Amino acid sequence: MENFNKRLLYILESNDLSASQFAKKIGVQRSSVSHVLSGRNKPSLDFLIKISDSFENISIDWLVKGILNNDSIHSNNVSSLLKSDRSESPVNHKSKKNIKEIILFYEDNSFKVFQN
């Protein structure tokens, strides 16, 4: 679950969301997010679905296993990967971080680099 927590923190940071804002966006109580982040509770399937539904480019496969869908990767537009639809977010995005590079490592020890 440690890796899930890292991915969840990545979502919060890359979207400039506090845990409270994130909870509101996905429609759960703030305590649910706190308990998952602290490791007290494991995320429920409903929790994962709410995240995936609220952030259009985040799949349950990535949330749970860190697996990216190859169909969603475009070498000339990696910055859209894992970004949410921010049109409804009241957050100030002046400090938004952009993805510079994504490296995929395959089981056969080969890799592919996507740069923005």
C-alpha positions as CSV (number, residue, x, y, z in Angstrom):
1,M,0.0,0.0,0.0
2,E,3.0,2.3,0.4
3,N,3.2,2.7,-3.4
4,F,-0.5,3.5,-3.6
5,N,0.0,6.2,-1.0
6,K,2.8,7.7,-3.1
7,R,0.5,7.7,-6.2
8,L,-2.2,9.3,-4.1
9,L,0.2,12.0,-2.9
10,Y,1.3,12.5,-6.5
11,I,-2.3,13.2,-7.5
12,L,-2.7,15.7,-4.7
13,E,0.6,17.5,-5.4
14,S,0.2,17.5,-9.2
15,N,-3.3,19.0,-8.9
16,D,-2.4,21.4,-6.1
17,L,-5.1,19.9,-3.9
18,S,-5.1,19.7,-0.1
19,A,-6.5,16.4,1.3
20,S,-9.8,18.3,2.1
21,Q,-10.1,19.6,-1.4
22,F,-9.3,16.2,-2.8
23,A,-12.0,14.6,-0.5
24,K,-14.5,17.1,-1.7
25,K,-13.7,16.6,-5.4
26,I,-14.1,12.8,-5.2
27,G,-17.1,12.9,-2.9
28,V,-15.7,11.3,0.3
29,Q,-15.2,12.4,3.9
30,R,-11.9,14.1,4.7
31,S,-11.3,11.4,7.4
32,S,-11.4,8.7,4.7
33,V,-8.6,10.4,2.8
34,S,-6.6,10.8,6.1
35,H,-7.0,7.2,7.1
36,V,-5.9,5.9,3.7
37,L,-2.9,8.3,3.6
38,S,-1.8,7.4,7.1
39,G,-2.1,3.6,6.3
40,R,-4.8,3.1,8.9
41,N,-7.2,1.9,6.2
42,K,-6.8,0.4,2.8
43,P,-8.7,2.1,0.0
44,S,-12.0,0.5,-0.9
45,L,-13.0,-0.3,-4.4
46,D,-15.5,2.6,-4.2
47,F,-12.7,5.0,-3.1
48,L,-10.6,3.9,-6.2
49,I,-13.6,4.2,-8.5
50,K,-14.3,7.7,-7.2
51,I,-10.7,8.8,-7.9
52,S,-10.7,7.3,-11.4
53,D,-14.1,8.9,-12.2
54,S,-13.0,12.3,-10.9
55,F,-9.7,12.4,-12.7
56,E,-10.2,11.4,-16.3
57,N,-6.6,10.3,-17.1
58,I,-6.1,8.2,-13.9
59,S,-6.9,4.5,-14.2
60,I,-7.6,2.1,-11.4
61,D,-4.7,0.0,-12.8
62,W,-2.3,2.9,-12.2
63,L,-3.8,3.6,-8.8
64,V,-3.5,0.0,-7.6
65,K,-0.5,-1.4,-9.5
66,G,1.2,1.6,-11.0
67,I,0.5,0.2,-14.5
68,L,-0.1,2.8,-17.3
69,N,-2.3,1.9,-20.2
70,N,0.0,2.1,-23.3
71,D,-3.0,3.4,-25.4
72,S,-3.1,6.6,-23.3
73,I,0.6,7.4,-23.8
74,H,1.4,9.8,-26.6
75,S,5.1,10.6,-27.0
76,N,4.4,14.2,-28.1
77,N,1.9,14.9,-25.3
78,V,3.0,13.3,-22.0
79,S,2.1,16.3,-19.9
80,S,-1.6,15.4,-20.3
81,L,-0.9,12.0,-18.8
82,L,-2.2,11.7,-15.2
83,K,-3.6,15.2,-15.2
84,S,-7.1,15.8,-14.1
85,D,-9.8,18.0,-15.5
86,R,-9.2,21.2,-13.6
87,S,-12.1,23.2,-14.9
88,E,-14.1,22.8,-11.7
89,S,-11.2,23.3,-9.3
90,P,-11.0,26.6,-7.4
91,V,-7.3,26.1,-6.7
92,N,-4.8,28.6,-7.8
93,H,-2.5,26.8,-10.3
94,K,0.4,29.3,-10.4
95,S,2.7,26.7,-8.8
96,K,1.7,23.8,-11.0
97,K,4.4,21.3,-11.7
98,N,4.8,20.0,-15.3
99,I,5.8,16.5,-16.1
100,K,9.3,16.6,-17.8
101,E,9.9,12.9,-18.5
102,I,8.2,9.5,-18.1
103,I,10.2,6.3,-18.3
104,L,8.5,3.0,-18.8
105,F,10.4,-0.1,-17.7
106,Y,9.3,-3.4,-19.3
107,E,9.7,-6.9,-17.8
108,D,12.3,-7.7,-20.5
109,N,14.5,-4.9,-19.0
110,S,13.9,-2.7,-22.0
111,F,12.6,0.8,-21.5
112,K,11.0,3.7,-23.4
113,V,11.4,7.4,-22.6
114,F,8.7,10.0,-23.2
115,Q,9.7,13.6,-22.9
116,N,7.6,16.7,-22.9
